[in-house]
Amino acid sequence: MDPFSVIDIIKKVIDDRVKNLHPKLEEIIIKKVIDNKLKSKKSILKFIRHELNLPKNGTATRIYWLRRGWSDNEIEIKRKKEKKPYSPMKVDNWLNKINNKTGKLYTKDEAKFKINSFRKMKKEYWMERGYSLEESENKIVEYQKDNSKKFIQKMINNPDMYKDIRDNQIGFYIKKGYSLEESKNLLKYRQDTKSLNFFIKKYGEDDGIIKYNRNIIEMGYKSSRQYYIDKYGYNIGNKKYTDILIKRIVPMSKASKESVKFFTKIYNFLIEKGILKKDIYWGVNDSNEWFINKNKNLFFYDFTIKSLKIIIEYNGTKYHPNPVKDTKETWMSLNSIEFNMKLIEDELKKSLAVSQGFDYYVVFSNDDLQLKQNQIINKLDKKIKEICQ
């Protein structure tokens, strides 16, 4: 096929199906399609959507234009905010309507209840469908768990789609052209919403100090038993507060999203090598984390391959000091946990696993994660080959 004909087909796909690509990005995409020797409209469209990770959102959203190569300033100009004449999610739009339950106009509280009844994450949604208050709160928890399972499964099936796409990930800033050090500072600034410096920068020195002190008092109150008693009454408030304490004290045998991202590649490698799913313990979906019971204390492990006798721990450095990179001074500035005590706890966890015959590998979130993944996969490959010989 004539190369100019191919370019015409690509441009037609972009104009008709993709739309609104930045001219510079369009040139890059056309070159990549040609390099991949794609000729049919279907294969070209599929490639472009995958390459740019195009969202399903419309032109009114920021991410629509961002994924199509436009700068922040250009995005603000291009975004089209559609004004709808009526929205069921606005209180004012219910105040001139009759509430069928009362036969009168909606009050503000009734309007808020009605709006929340459209959202599965709100108790009003379930109460409107006949559930009691307690049953509704349980249904919300079930709904959240179900969504979490679906999200984790999507991450396992399409790990690249969820890599460095949010501004709470350091790779997000690196992709924008910032250096590693600049990205760390930007990420730290993004996550800082509670420090005195944050309040002073936002409100000025005088108001910032006042608001910061108020926030400290409010946070202390909202973490207290009295807050739950005031909000729910003595009996229910006491029960809720006690339940929260139990959840904080007892380790939960489920993986964090951060660790799932790291382990997904390793998990897929093991499945390809014939390791059974039921032999891998990593807290995802129906799988729990492996644990060791020591003097009635349970120690959970992030990723365990039972048949290979291998345990891999993923330690977020917010809660686990990296003995190679962290010092007591630098780590304690970000954490209230005692540095030496945490090192002792992590070492105890390791020694328990080793004493039961496991090979033990530790990864820290401030390591070179891609390098660590490859190193571990090489070790696993070697172990599997040794067993098969």
Secondary structure, 3 states (H helix, E strand, C coil): CCHHHHHHHHHHHHHHHHCCCCHHHHHHHHHHHHHCCCCCHHHHHHHHHHHHCCCCCCCCCHHHHHCCCCCHHHHHHHCCCCCCCCCCCCHHHCCCCEECCCCEECCHHHHHHHHHCCCCCCHHHHHCCCCCHHHHHHHHHHHHHHHHHHHHHHHHHCHHHHCCCCCCCHHHHHHCCCCHHHHHHHHHHHHCCCCHHHHHHHHCHHHHHHHHHHHHHHHHHHCCHHHHHHHHCHHHHHHHHHHHHHHHHCCCCCCCHHHHHHHHHHHHHHHHCCCCHHHEECCCCCCCCEEEEECCEEEEECEEECCCCEEEEEECCCCCCCCCCCCHHHHHCCCCCCHHHHHHHHHHHHHHHHHCCCEEEEEECCCCHHHHHHHHHHHHHHHHHHHHC
